[in-house]
């Protein structure tokens, strides 16, 4: 206890000295000569920003209770340096993991409803950020902002934290002259989907109950039934469905885009004599509410030399459909449009389906590991390898296991005018179905 009081007194003196030197500088967090960090279950924030301490403490509790299952690298989480990246709704944090004096990993913890998951992040920029953040003699905040940007046609909503760090001109004279450098930043983008991605140590991505209750990012629009019923009562919408069903024998995809003002634009990027297994809708715009399109019946193509190609397409949503839909959801989120209003419809000879966003904003995925073409080839192989499964199950499993898309629900639009939501069951071996009440 005596030693602890001395350490606390020393830290307090250094904080006061830092305040006198610079109003926004925190001094001597950890010096380069410090011994390896000591694990402590107590939490005292050493962040430059106001953090969501309720969420941090609740996540700490879950980690301590399940450390044997969660821990993937040698090291200890430095909870005092955990950051919630400007989120104050009990939804996200990132904490550095130290082995001795080295930052060896970060753990990101997103919350989805009443569940949280621990995702190991080995991004070198993030490791560098926390290495400097925990060892620089002085540091000061530069910015912590939310940024909406587009890269290679993909929308991203990111939270960016940037710090400026003090570097002495002579490492042997840490209190001598020096200079400030903007050398540290960490970025959290809303492509975070929960569970570990393919580059992380834990691809199963187990989740744990969140103990906090209240607040947080409870899923929005969990039950889209009322929106589906309202939509199906619109004769313009049902008329477009009937029109697309009549076009299933064409050797091409056709479709419509619905605007937020209720108008529909017809889309057809191939002539009646051409064949096309895709439909270009253009870049998503803020006035797009949804899109409808066909996946044609199987057909034969006879070439001039007499050879015949049998073309068989998917009778369920494709990876490209899902990517485009999530881009629309991200744009709606940026522009304050209710996310539950956004939809996509696929009409095929085996059924008409709709996807809706029923998750929270942390589940909006806009950045993907593979290209649309690569996903399409993986999709073909996946369906071939799992032909014993229904198209619905294969679609949901591929979206979950290979695209890491969460928060998107699949709805079958039955010919009777009713709706059935299809989700993966608890062990992802089959489907759980829920009918909208009449």
C-alpha positions in Angstrom: 0.0 0.0 0.0 2.8 2.4 0.9 4.5 1.8 -2.4 1.2 2.3 -4.2 0.6 5.6 -2.5 4.1 6.8 -3.5 3.4 5.8 -7.1 0.1 7.6 -7.1 1.7 10.7 -5.5 4.5 10.7 -8.1 1.9 10.4 -10.9 -0.1 13.3 -9.4 3.0 15.5 -9.2 3.8 14.8 -12.8 0.3 15.6 -14.0 0.4 18.9 -12.1 3.8 19.7 -13.7 2.4 18.8 -17.1 -0.5 21.1 -16.7 1.8 24.0 -15.9 4.0 23.3 -18.9 1.1 22.9 -21.4 -2.7 23.0 -20.7 -3.4 20.1 -22.9 -0.3 17.9 -22.3 -0.4 14.7 -20.2 3.2 14.0 -18.9 5.1 10.8 -18.3 2.4 8.3 -18.9 5.1 5.6 -19.1 8.7 6.4 -19.7 11.0 4.3 -21.9 12.8 3.2 -18.7 9.7 1.9 -17.0 9.6 -1.7 -16.0 7.0 -4.0 -17.7 3.5 -2.9 -16.9 1.7 -4.5 -14.0 -1.8 -5.9 -14.4 -4.5 -4.2 -12.3 -8.2 -4.8 -12.1 -8.8 -1.2 -11.1 -9.5 1.3 -13.8 -8.3 4.8 -14.0 -8.6 6.4 -17.4 -5.4 7.8 -18.9 -7.2 9.0 -22.1 -7.0 12.5 -23.4 -10.7 12.3 -24.2 -13.9 11.6 -22.3 -14.5 7.9 -22.6 -17.5 5.7 -22.1 -16.4 4.4 -18.7 -19.6 2.5 -18.1 -18.9 0.4 -21.2 -15.2 0.0 -20.4 -15.9 -1.3 -16.9 -18.6 -3.6 -18.1 -16.4 -5.0 -20.8 -13.6 -5.5 -18.3 -15.9 -7.5 -16.1 -16.8 -9.8 -19.0 -13.1 -10.2 -20.0 -12.0 -11.1 -16.4 -14.7 -13.7 -16.2 -13.9 -15.3 -19.5 -10.2 -14.5 -20.0 -9.2 -18.1 -20.6 -11.5 -18.3 -23.6 -10.9 -14.7 -24.9 -7.2 -14.4 -24.6 -5.3 -15.1 -27.9 -1.8 -13.5 -27.4 0.7 -13.3 -24.6 0.1 -10.0 -22.8 -2.3 -8.0 -20.7 -5.0 -5.5 -21.7 -4.1 -2.0 -20.6 -7.7 -0.9 -19.6 -6.5 2.5 -18.4 -5.7 3.3 -22.1 -9.0 1.9 -23.5 -10.7 4.3 -25.9 -14.3 4.4 -27.1 -13.5 6.5 -30.1 -16.1 9.2 -29.4 -18.9 6.6 -28.9 -20.8 7.1 -25.6 -23.7 4.7 -26.2 -22.1 1.6 -24.8 -21.3 0.2 -28.2 -17.5 0.1 -28.9 -14.0 0.2 -27.4 -10.5 -0.6 -28.4 -7.8 -1.5 -25.8 -4.1 -2.1 -26.3 -2.5 -5.3 -25.1 1.1 -5.1 -23.7 3.7 -7.8 -23.3 6.3 -6.2 -21.1 6.8 -2.7 -22.6 5.7 -3.7 -26.1 2.2 -3.3 -27.5 1.6 -6.6 -29.3 -2.1 -6.3 -30.2 -5.3 -4.4 -29.8 -8.7 -5.8 -28.8 -11.8 -4.2 -30.3 -15.1 -4.9 -28.6 -18.2 -4.0 -30.5 -21.7 -4.5 -29.0 -24.6 -5.9 -30.9 -27.8 -5.7 -28.9 -27.2 -7.6 -25.7 -24.1 -9.3 -26.9 -20.4 -8.2 -27.1 -17.5 -9.9 -28.9 -13.7 -9.5 -28.6 -11.9 -9.0 -31.9 -8.1 -9.1 -32.1 -6.7 -6.3 -34.2 -3.1 -6.5 -35.4 -3.1 -3.4 -37.6 0.4 -2.0 -37.4 -0.8 1.6 -37.4 -2.9 0.9 -34.4 -0.1 -0.8 -32.6 2.2 2.1 -33.4 -0.4 4.5 -32.1 -0.7 2.8 -28.7 3.0 2.2 -28.5 3.6 5.9 -28.7 0.6 6.8 -26.7 1.7 4.7 -23.7 5.4 5.6 -23.8 5.7 9.2 -25.0 6.8 11.6 -22.2 4.1 14.1 -23.4 1.2 14.0 -25.6 -1.8 16.1 -26.6 -5.0 15.6 -28.5 -5.2 16.8 -32.1 -8.7 15.5 -33.0 -11.3 12.9 -32.5 -13.8 13.1 -35.3 -16.3 11.1 -37.3 -15.6 11.1 -41.0 -17.7 10.0 -43.9 -15.6 9.2 -46.9 -15.6 7.2 -50.2 -12.7 5.1 -51.3 -12.8 3.1 -54.5 -16.5 3.6 -54.7 -17.0 2.2 -51.1 -18.6 4.4 -48.5 -17.0 4.4 -45.0 -18.1 6.0 -41.8 -15.0 6.2 -39.6 -14.0 7.6 -36.2 -10.5 8.9 -36.3 -8.4 9.7 -33.2 -5.1 11.6 -33.7 -2.6 12.6 -31.1 0.6 14.7 -31.2 3.5 13.4 -29.2 6.6 15.0 -27.8 10.0 13.7 -28.8 13.2 14.9 -27.0 16.0 15.9 -29.3 18.3 13.8 -27.1 16.9 10.6 -25.7 19.4 10.8 -22.9 18.0 14.2 -21.9 14.2 13.6 -21.8 13.6 17.0 -20.1 15.7 18.9 -22.5 14.7 20.4 -25.9 12.4 18.6 -28.2 9.6 18.8 -30.7 6.0 17.8 -31.3 5.0 15.4 -34.0 1.7 14.1 -35.2 2.7 10.5 -35.3 -0.2 8.6 -33.8 -3.7 7.8 -35.1 -6.2 5.1 -34.8 -9.3 4.6 -36.9 -12.5 2.7 -36.2 -14.7 2.2 -39.2 -18.3 0.9 -39.3 -17.3 -2.2 -41.3 -16.7 -3.8 -37.9 -19.1 -6.7 -37.9 -18.4 -8.7 -34.8 -16.4 -11.9 -34.6 -12.9 -12.1 -36.0 -12.2 -11.8 -39.6 -10.0 -14.2 -41.6 -6.8 -12.4 -40.6 -7.5 -12.7 -36.9 -6.7 -15.5 -34.5 -10.3 -16.4 -33.6 -12.5 -16.9 -36.7 -15.3 -18.4 -34.6 -15.9 -15.0 -32.9 -17.8 -16.1 -29.8 -20.1 -13.5 -28.2 -20.8 -12.9 -24.5 -23.8 -11.4 -22.8 -23.4 -7.7 -22.0 -24.0 -7.1 -18.3 -24.8 -3.4 -18.5 -28.5 -3.5 -19.6 -29.9 0.0 -20.6 -28.4 2.4 -23.1 -26.3 1.0 -25.8 -26.9 0.1 -29.4 -30.0 -2.1 -29.2 -30.8 -3.3 -32.7 -33.0 -1.0 -34.7 -36.0 -2.1 -36.6 -35.8 -5.7 -35.3 -39.2 -6.5 -36.7 -39.8 -5.1 -40.2 -43.3 -6.6 -40.5 -45.1 -3.3 -40.3 -42.9 -1.7 -43.0 -43.4 -4.8 -45.2 -47.2 -4.7 -44.8 -47.2 -0.9 -45.7 -45.0 -1.5 -48.7 -47.2 -4.4 -49.9 -50.3 -2.2 -49.7 -48.8 0.2 -52.3 -50.1 -0.8 -55.7 -47.1 0.8 -57.4 -44.8 -1.5 -55.6 -46.8 -4.7 -56.1 -47.2 -3.7 -59.8 -43.5 -3.6 -60.2 -43.2 -7.1 -58.6 -45.7 -8.5 -61.0 -43.9 -6.8 -64.0 -40.6 -8.4 -62.9 -42.2 -11.8 -62.6 -43.4 -11.5 -66.2 -39.8 -10.8 -67.3 -38.2 -13.9 -65.7 -38.1 -15.7 -69.1 -35.8 -13.0 -70.5 -32.2 -13.8 -70.9 -31.1 -10.9 -68.8 -31.7 -9.1 -65.5 -34.1 -6.2 -65.2 -35.2 -4.1 -62.3 -36.4 -0.9 -60.7 -35.0 1.7 -58.3 -37.4 3.3 -55.9 -36.7 6.9 -54.9 -37.5 8.5 -51.5 -40.3 10.5 -53.2 -42.1 7.2 -54.1 -41.2 7.2 -57.9 -39.7 4.1 -59.6 -37.1 4.1 -62.3 -36.9 1.1 -64.7 -33.4 -0.4 -65.1 -32.4 -2.6 -68.1 -28.8 -2.6 -69.3 -29.2 -5.2 -72.1 -31.3 -5.3 -75.2 -33.9 -8.0 -75.8 -31.4 -10.1 -77.9 -28.5 -9.8 -75.5 -27.8 -11.8 -72.4 -26.7 -10.4 -69.1 -26.3 -12.0 -65.6 -26.0 -8.6 -63.9 -27.8 -5.3 -63.7 -26.0 -2.0 -63.2 -27.9 0.4 -61.0 -25.2 3.0 -60.9 -23.6 4.5 -57.8 -26.0 4.6 -54.8 -27.5 8.1 -54.2 -29.1 9.7 -51.2 -32.6 9.6 -52.8 -32.6 5.8 -53.3 -34.9 4.0 -51.0 -34.7 0.5 -52.5 -34.2 -1.6 -55.5 -36.0 -4.5 -57.1 -34.5 -6.9 -59.7 -34.8 -10.3 -61.3 -32.6 -13.3 -61.3 -33.8 -14.9 -64.6 -34.8 -18.5 -65.2 -32.1 -20.9 -66.4 -31.7 -20.6 -70.2 -29.6 -21.9 -73.1 -27.4 -19.7 -75.4 -26.7 -21.0 -78.9 -23.6 -19.5 -80.5 -23.0 -19.1 -84.3 -20.8 -22.1 -84.4 -23.6 -24.3 -83.1 -22.3 -24.7 -79.5 -24.8 -24.4 -76.7 -24.1 -22.9 -73.3 -26.5 -23.7 -70.5 -26.6 -20.7 -68.2 -27.8 -21.3 -64.6 -28.0 -18.4 -62.2 -28.6 -18.0 -58.5 -32.3 -17.9 -57.3 -31.4 -15.9 -54.2 -29.4 -12.7 -53.5 -25.8 -12.6 -54.8 -22.8 -11.1 -52.9 -22.9 -8.1 -55.2 -26.6 -7.5 -54.2 -25.6 -7.5 -50.6 -22.7 -5.2 -51.1 -24.8 -2.7 -53.0 -27.6 -2.9 -50.4 -25.1 -2.1 -47.5 -23.8 0.9 -49.5 -27.4 2.2 -49.6 -27.8 1.6 -45.8 -24.5 3.5 -45.1 -25.6 6.4 -47.3 -29.0 6.5 -45.5 -27.2 6.5 -42.2 -25.1 9.4 -43.4 -28.2 11.4 -44.4 -30.4 10.7 -41.4 -32.8 8.4 -43.3 -34.3 5.6 -41.2 -32.3 2.5 -41.9 -35.3 0.3 -41.7 -36.8 2.1 -44.8 -34.0 0.7 -47.0 -34.7 -2.5 -48.9 -33.7 -4.7 -51.8 -35.9 -7.2 -53.6 -34.9 -10.2 -55.7 -37.5 -11.9 -57.9 -36.8 -15.4 -59.2 -38.6 -18.5 -60.5 -38.3 -20.1 -57.1 -39.4 -17.2 -54.9 -39.4 -13.5 -54.2 -37.1 -12.3 -51.4 -36.3 -9.1 -49.7 -33.4 -8.0 -47.5 -33.8 -5.4 -44.7 -31.3 -3.9 -42.3 -32.4 -4.8 -38.8 -29.1 -4.3 -36.9 -27.4 -1.2 -35.4 -25.1 1.3 -37.1 -22.0 -0.6 -36.0 -23.0 -3.4 -38.2 -23.2 -1.4 -41.4 -20.5 -3.1 -43.6 -18.9 -1.0 -46.4 -15.4 -2.5 -46.7 -14.8 -6.0 -47.9 -11.9 -8.4 -48.1 -12.6 -9.5 -51.6 -13.9 -8.0 -54.8 -17.4 -8.7 -56.1 -16.0 -11.0 -58.8 -14.0 -12.9 -56.2 -17.0 -13.3 -53.9 -19.1 -14.5 -56.9 -16.6 -17.2 -57.6 -16.4 -18.2 -54.0 -20.3 -18.2 -53.9 -20.5 -20.6 -56.9 -18.1 -23.0 -55.1 -19.9 -22.7 -51.8 -23.3 -23.5 -53.4 -21.8 -26.5 -55.3 -20.1 -27.8 -52.1 -23.3 -27.4 -50.1 -25.9 -28.4 -52.6 -27.7 -30.4 -49.9 -28.7 -27.1 -48.3 -31.5 -24.7 -49.4 -30.5 -21.6 -51.3 -31.8 -19.6 -48.3 -29.4 -21.4 -45.9 -26.4 -21.2 -48.2 -27.0 -17.5 -48.7 -27.3 -16.7 -45.0 -24.3 -18.9 -44.1 -22.1 -17.4 -46.9 -23.0 -13.9 -45.9 -22.2 -14.6 -42.2 -19.1 -16.8 -42.6 -17.4 -15.4 -45.7 -18.6 -11.8 -46.1 -18.9 -11.1 -42.3 -22.1 -9.3 -42.9 -24.3 -8.9 -39.8 -27.6 -7.0 -39.1 -29.2 -7.9 -42.5 -32.4 -10.0 -42.4 -33.7 -12.2 -45.2 -37.5 -12.1 -45.8 -39.4 -14.4 -48.1 -42.4 -12.6 -49.8 -44.9 -15.4 -50.0 -47.4 -15.5 -52.9 -50.2 -15.4 -50.4 -49.1 -11.8 -49.4 -47.6 -12.9 -46.1 -43.9 -12.6 -45.0 -41.5 -15.1 -43.4 -38.2 -13.9 -42.0 -35.4 -16.4 -42.3 -32.4 -16.4 -40.0 -29.6 -18.8 -39.0 -30.4 -20.9 -35.9 -28.1 -20.8 -32.9 -25.5 -23.3 -34.2 -25.8 -22.0 -37.9 -26.8 -25.5 -39.1 -30.3 -24.6 -40.2 -32.9 -21.9 -40.4 -35.1 -20.3 -37.9 -38.3 -18.9 -39.4 -40.7 -16.3 -38.1 -43.9 -15.3 -39.9 -45.3 -11.8 -39.7 -48.7 -11.7 -37.9 -51.7 -11.4 -40.2 
